[in-house]
Amino acid sequence: MKESYSIKQAEQMTGISSENIRFYEKQKLIHPARSWSNQYRQYTETDIHTLKVIRLLRMLDMPLEEIRMVLSGDVSLSQAVSRQQERLEQQTKQIGAAIQMCIQLETETAPLDQLDVDAHLSRAEQSGGLSARWISDWKKVYKALHENSFTFYPDDAVTNSAEFSNALRAYANAQNLDLVITKESMYPEFTLDGVRYTAQRNYASTSYVPTACIYCERVDPIVPNMPTGRRRILEFLHRSWPQLLLFAFILLSLGPQLPSLWKESPLGTLLIFITILALIGVNSFRNRYFTYNENGKRGSKK
């Protein structure tokens, strides 16, 4: 019988805290067995080795999604390390640019209100500073969103699980993808070229006629390696930019009249803006579940 270890022993053997070990389990990077008698986690030699690999790769600041692909065999260790090296080199350039900016600002003698901010911003952008970093992160978010979900409109009705499966097969055949349905239902689970997805049926109105729309979402989403707050802002901007552009146009159009409108009817003006923002939210939601990445081709084949 293979020897097993408790989570405390796993912590001592790997140098990873119990909290992080549980976190990696929740992220499905490891799959420890449970004791039949007390349901305690039991870690095998294989689990211990996997945890050490995770610790090593995390020391390289490798994203969890990349580590997951290494452990599953979807990506080789050399490929993952090569990609991480590129990330680190990019971060090194950004850190170097930030250090240079610190050196320049440290030698500034002008008072703050006379600081030539435009010149410093221009130099920062040219050397890969804040602006370049946001553009780079937006590209990562754009790529991840298009990999994580897509929508398509089936040719036939989808009123039961069998019809749902037929719709998925028709889509996979049209896109030349390898489909394996692992759970047939109205919320099916399946793989496309080995990538796991789940789906749901929604209804959109086309010429006042309800039309089924299939929204598919990756089970293990790709999460870009960047601060969570920045990622969420970029995701919102990416999905909502048409509505935000319209909102900006309305603001510019009403700009000269806003003070008088607010003076005459503060509540009415506030309600107008709340209504506009609500419409932005509704359209962003609709965009995600009905039109975003419509008929986008998923899977590992390119």
Summary of the structure (lengths in Angstrom):
residues: 302
radius of gyration: 25.5
end to end distance: 45.1
largest distance: 82.0
contacts: 799
relative contact order: 0.09
helix: 60%
strand: 14%
